[in-house]
Amino acid sequence: MLAPEREARLTMEMYSLFESLLPTEESHQRRTKLISKIEHIIHTEWPGQDIKVLPFGSTVNDLGTNTSDVDICILTSWVGLQGVEMLAEVFRKHGMDNVFCVPGAKVPIVKLWDPELQLSCDMNINTQLGIMNSRMVRTYVAIDPRVRPFAMIIKHWARKRVLNDAANGGTISTYTWICMVINFLQMRSPPILPALHDMPHELSIDNQVINGNNTSFFSDLSRLEGFGRDNKESLGGLLYAFFRKFAIEFDYDHHVASVRHGCYLTKESKGWHIPGKHYRLLCVEEPFDTTRNLGNSCDMASSKGLKQEFRRAL
């Protein structure tokens, strides 16, 4: 445990850092303008078609900073929009820079840079999982006042230590970090966060069933207010406990962090214990598609590197 005065000082430093990470009003306005601009371009090119432009990720989940990218899902029932290459062509025509596609990715995307608004943007077509998980994260963030600063500081630390590049760096995505944070806060004693998927509720109108599980989750914030009030831990105490958890206590050989159930599952129960090229040391269950391990991007060497980073942070 941290000495009380060290914990108090760390907590004050964390609140100060959190304040500096919060996006400015100007930054928020630029993001809003980019979304409107993309809507205008798409409806100019394909007038009258059923195409919606829906932001997700840090733009909507309350964990964004001034440097966050804009993530967008193009939602359409129109069969004429056949792939990200079509989008890329249109955005090049309308003056966007550094436009390129990643068509072979698990979720095909088009990346671009808006030189006028000085923002980068990633776009997919009809992949709604990002919209759902952004809404889930936003709900968790709103439940307890410690969640937003704590999650933003872990995000900041992971970015500074270059531990948030699942696509190219062999580490884990920002979303995986956020799921680890949520699961950690669910498992404090007493808990700071509930397991929203497991709470009884009326299914949402946009509920889907993915591999036998409902995507709907409890989201009535008026009934969640004060959920974590019995837990008196400070931000500094939580930060130390988080690093200690993943440096020393977490059983990488057997455990799976589950946001959906607010606990650890066993690798055996998921079938993720079998040695081979798909075996991963770090296992974090995706809350909506529970067959997916968010730690898949992190191979054995990277997982050991992560553990070293946790130890270094302690």
ABEGO torsion letter per residue (X at the ends): XBBAAAAAAAAAAAAAAAAAABBBAAAAAAAAAAAAAAAAAAAAABBGBBBBBBBBEAAAAGABBAABBBBBBBBBABAABAEAAAAAAAAAAAGBBGBBBBAABABBBBBBBBAAAGBBBBBBBGBAAAAAAAAAAAAAAAABAAAAAAAAAAAAAAAAAGAABAAAAGBBBAAAAAAAAAAAAAABOBBABBBAAABBBBBBAABBBBGGBBABBBABAAAABGAAAABABBAAAAAAAAAAAAAAABBAAABBBBAAAGBBBBAAAAGAABBEAABBABBBBBAABAABBAAAABBAAAAAAAAAAAAAAX
